[in-house]
Amino acid sequence: MFESGCTHLEDIVKSQIPFIKRHIQRHKYFQHIADDNDAMADFIQKYGFVFREMYCEYICKDNKECDFYKTLKVD
């Protein structure tokens, strides 16, 4: 059904925003990053996969039909 990739990318990004806002200052401090945008990009690059997998596994209503999700499953 979803052969070309995830159709819920906007939802995944929206679900990340509260977590990023909550932790971005500490992330900047520990990673020695001064700029907020650079810190957000770094945060997403390092931890985005966790958000994606949690969203796909527990939130997405389409995960049973999603070919992309099936590639994430390691069972």
C-alpha positions in Angstrom: 0.0 0.0 0.0 2.7 2.5 1.0 5.4 1.4 -1.4 7.1 4.7 -1.9 7.7 5.5 1.7 5.9 6.9 4.7 2.8 9.1 4.2 2.9 10.4 7.7 6.2 12.3 7.8 4.5 15.6 8.8 2.9 13.8 11.7 6.2 12.3 12.8 7.8 15.7 12.7 5.0 17.3 14.7 5.3 14.6 17.3 9.1 15.4 17.7 8.7 19.1 18.3 7.6 19.0 22.0 10.5 16.7 22.8 13.1 18.7 21.0 11.9 22.0 22.6 12.1 20.3 26.0 15.6 19.0 25.5 17.3 21.4 23.0 19.1 23.6 25.6 20.7 20.6 27.3 21.5 19.1 23.9 23.2 22.4 22.8 25.2 22.4 26.1 26.4 18.8 26.0 27.2 18.9 22.3 28.8 22.3 22.4 26.5 23.7 19.8 25.7 27.5 19.9 23.0 27.8 17.3 19.4 26.6 17.9 18.9 25.4 14.3 22.2 23.5 14.2 21.3 21.9 17.5 17.9 20.9 16.2 19.4 19.4 13.0 22.0 17.5 15.2 19.3 16.3 17.6 17.1 15.0 14.7 20.1 13.4 13.0 21.1 11.6 16.2 17.7 10.7 17.7 15.2 11.0 14.9 15.2 7.3 14.2 13.9 6.7 17.7 11.0 9.0 17.2 10.2 7.5 13.8 10.3 3.9 15.1 8.1 4.8 18.1 5.6 6.6 15.9 5.5 3.8 13.4 5.2 1.1 16.1 2.7 2.7 18.5 0.9 5.6 16.9 0.5 5.0 13.2 -2.8 3.5 12.3 -1.5 2.4 8.9 1.6 0.4 10.0 0.0 -3.0 9.2 -0.2 -2.1 5.5 3.0 -0.1 5.4 5.9 -1.7 3.4 8.4 0.9 4.9 7.3 -0.1 8.4 7.8 -3.7 7.7 11.4 -3.0 6.8 11.9 -1.6 10.3 10.6 -4.7 12.0 13.4 -6.9 13.3 11.3 -9.4 15.3 
